[in-house]
Amino acid sequence: MIGLFQSFATSMKKGFISGNHQTPFGYVLGMVLALMVATGAYQAWFADVPVSIFFYSHYQPYDSTPLLKAASDHPDCAAIVEKAHTLYASRAYQEAIVQLDSLLDKRPECQEALLYKGLCFLGLKKLNQSHQVLSTIMLTGTPDQQAVAKWYRTLVLVLQNKHELAHQEAESQMESGLFAENALKLWVDLDAAF
C-alpha cells in the first residue's frame, strides 16, 4: 500500500512540476487523498456518509400544531404551550425544551409535551435522551402519539448506526399507520445499503 502511495505521489509531483494542468490545490488534495487511502483513514471519513444521507433524506420536523391542542387541555399553561410551539416550529430546540420542561413541571401527564421534548432531543442530536423519551411515549401515549414516537425512534436508531433494529422498526410500520409510506422508503433504503 505504501508503494502505491509513493508512486501516486511521484506521478502527482511530476505532473505538477511539468505543468500538466496540475494546480497547487489539486496537488495537495491528491496528496491528502493518497495518504488517506494508504492509511485507511478514508474509511473513518466516509463511515457516516450513508447514515447522514439516510437520516436527512427521511427526517422532517414533525408538525407542531398537535402541541397546540395541549393549550386547550391545559388553559392555565396556554402561554407556555404557545411559546414551546413557536420555538419548536422555528427549530430552537434547546429553548423549546426549557418551555416543555416548565409545562411538564406543572402538568406531568401532558404526553404531547413529552413527545415534543423527545423530538427536540432528536433535533439536537441528543440521541440517547431522544430514544428514552420516545420509548416512553410508545408505552404511555395515544395511538397517534405512539405512531409518531415509533417513526422518529426509528430515525434515532439510524443515527445510532443500529441499522438492523432500524430496518426491523421500519418494517413493522410499513403496513399501516401515519408513517407507512415513509417507513417503506426507509426500509428499502436500508435493505439496499446494508
C-alpha positions, 0 to 999 in steps of 0.5 A: 500500500505504501508503494502505491502511495509513493508512486501516486505521489511521484506521478502527482509531483511530476505532473505538477512540476511539468505543468500538466494542468496540475494546480497547487490545490489539486496537488495537495488534495491528491496528496491528502487523498493518497495518504488517506487511502494508504492509511485507511483513514478514508474509511473513518471519513466516509463511515457516516456518509450513508447514515447522514444521507439516510437520516436527512433524506427521511427526517422532517420536523414533525408538525407542531400544531398537535402541541397546540391542542395541549393549550386547550387541555391545559388553559392555565399553561396556554402561554407556555404551550404557545411559546414551546410551539413557536420555538419548536416550529422555528427549530430552537430546540434547546429553548423549546425544551426549557418551555416543555420542561416548565409545562411538564413541571406543572402538568406531568401527564401532558404526553404531547409535551413529552413527545415534543421534548423527545423530538427536540432531543432528536433535533439536537442530536441528543440521541440517547435522551431522544430514544428514552423519551420516545420509548416512553411515549410508545408505552404511555401515549395515544395511538397517534402519539405512539405512531409518531414516537415509533417513526422518529425512534426509528430515525434515532436508531439510524443515527445510532448506526443500529441499522438492523433494529432500524430496518426491523422498526421500519418494517413493522410500520410499513403496513399501516399507520401515519408513517407507512409510506415513509417507513417503506422508503426507509426500509428499502433504503436500508435493505439496499445499503446494508 
